[in-house]
Amino acid sequence: MVATSKSTPVRELMPDLFIPTILERVKAATGKAPHKATISDAVANERYTSKYWPYIEALALETNPELYRERMAYLHEQAGDKAA
């Protein structure tokens, strides 16, 4: 897929089978995994304030760090976040 970074949602930056991967990482770190829908929602709606976002971010950075950083800068800018 070819798209500009600002219009490339985080979901499109994720690898195949990203939900099971994130669930495994959360379970390994915390001892229990959230529902698949929780992770799916956080990714699809780019809920970067979610407590699961660090796991999502880690996988996105492994997959495509440059586009991820650009997308997050764009999202923070749109939200008016000062710490972007």
C-alpha positions in Angstrom: 0.0 0.0 0.0 1.3 3.4 -0.9 -0.1 6.3 1.1 1.1 9.5 2.7 2.1 9.1 6.3 -0.4 11.6 7.7 -3.3 9.7 6.1 -2.0 6.3 6.9 -3.8 5.1 10.0 -2.0 3.1 12.6 -4.1 0.1 11.7 -2.6 0.1 8.2 0.9 0.1 9.7 0.3 -3.0 11.7 1.4 -6.4 10.5 -0.9 -9.4 9.9 -2.2 -11.0 13.0 -1.4 -8.0 15.1 -4.2 -8.6 17.6 -3.0 -12.0 18.8 0.6 -10.6 19.0 -0.4 -7.7 21.2 -2.6 -9.9 23.3 0.3 -12.2 23.9 2.6 -9.3 24.9 0.0 -7.8 27.3 -0.5 -11.2 28.9 3.2 -11.8 29.3 3.6 -8.4 30.9 0.5 -8.3 33.1 -0.6 -11.9 33.6 -3.9 -11.4 31.8 -5.0 -10.3 28.3 -7.8 -7.9 27.4 -10.5 -8.8 25.0 -9.7 -8.8 21.3 -12.2 -6.1 20.8 -10.5 -3.8 23.2 -7.2 -4.0 21.3 -9.0 -3.7 18.0 -10.8 -0.6 19.1 -7.7 1.1 20.4 -5.9 0.5 17.1 -8.8 1.3 14.8 -9.7 4.5 16.7 -6.0 5.4 17.5 -6.7 5.7 21.2 -3.1 6.6 22.1 -4.2 7.3 25.7 -5.2 3.6 26.1 -3.3 1.7 28.7 -2.6 -0.8 25.9 -1.1 1.7 23.6 2.5 1.1 24.7 2.1 -2.5 23.4 0.5 -1.2 20.2 3.2 1.4 19.8 6.0 -1.2 20.3 4.6 -3.4 17.5 4.0 -0.4 15.2 7.6 0.8 15.8 8.9 -2.7 15.0 6.8 -2.8 11.8 7.3 0.7 10.4 8.9 3.2 12.7 9.1 6.2 10.4 5.5 6.2 9.3 4.4 5.5 12.9 6.3 8.5 14.3 4.9 10.7 11.5 1.4 9.6 12.1 1.6 10.1 15.9 3.1 13.6 15.4 0.1 14.3 13.1 -2.4 13.0 15.6 -0.9 14.9 18.5 -0.9 18.1 16.4 -4.6 17.6 15.5 -5.4 17.0 19.1 -3.5 20.1 20.2 -1.2 18.0 22.5 1.7 20.1 23.7 3.9 17.2 24.5 3.9 15.8 21.0 
